[in-house]
Amino acid sequence: MTLNRGRVRWQCRRALLELDLVFTRFLERHFDRLTDDQLADLEDLLRCDDYDLWAMVNGSKACETERWKQVIDLLRER
């Protein structure tokens, strides 16, 4: 199954300003280089509520899904 990169990119738009800023930087730096597996992990991660996702990105909540950790690390890069 091939994921639609355009649809995943659109899903990166978030209502929470902090997340929107993080995803804007992430899209510029990493999105075009994601493997198909990373893209699938990102798409799955994007199903999370914004506040849970923000908590994982800012480190106030542990990411308990092992396959999301690599994407979370990319989101955390400054």
N, C-alpha and C positions, 0 to 999 in steps of 0.2 A: 504494500500500500504506500503510495506516495502522498505525502502531506502537501497541502497547498500553502506555500510560504507566504503568499499575500494575505491569506486568511489568518495565519498565525501572527503575522506582523500587525494586522488590524486588532487582533485580540490583545496585543501588548498595550494598547491604549487603555489607561485605567482612570477611574474616577478620582482616586486618591492622588493628590498633587505630588506627594513624595515619590510614590511608585511611578507615576507618569514620567517624572524627571529621571529616575533610575532606568526605566525602560528606554527612554529616548537615548541616553548615553549607551546603553547596552546594544540597541539596534545599530547605532553608528559604528561601534567597535567590533561587535562579535557576530551579529545575526547572519551575515552573508557567509561566514565560515563555519557555521554549525553543521555537524554531521546529521544525517537523517535520524539517528538515535537521539541525539541531543535535541533536535527539533521536536521529536515525539515527546520527549520528557518535558520540554518547555510547554508544549500544547497541553499536556496533562496538568502541569503546575499552574497554568493559567486558569484552570477551573476552580482554583481556590478563591475564597473570599478575599477582597483587597486587604482587609485588616490582618488576616492570617498570613497572607503573602508578605505584607510589609513587616510583620513580626519576624518572619523567617529571614528576610533580607537584612533587617537591622540587628538581628542576633538576639532579640528579646525572647524568641521562641525557637527551640531546636527544630531543625528539619529532620523529621523522623522517616522520611521516604528516601532511602539510599540513592535511588537513581536521580533524584532531583538535586542532590548536593552539588554536583558539578555545575549545573545551571545557576544555582544560588551563588556559588563562588564567583561566577562570571558577572552576575548582577551586582555583587558587592565590590567589584573592582572600581577603584577611583581613578 
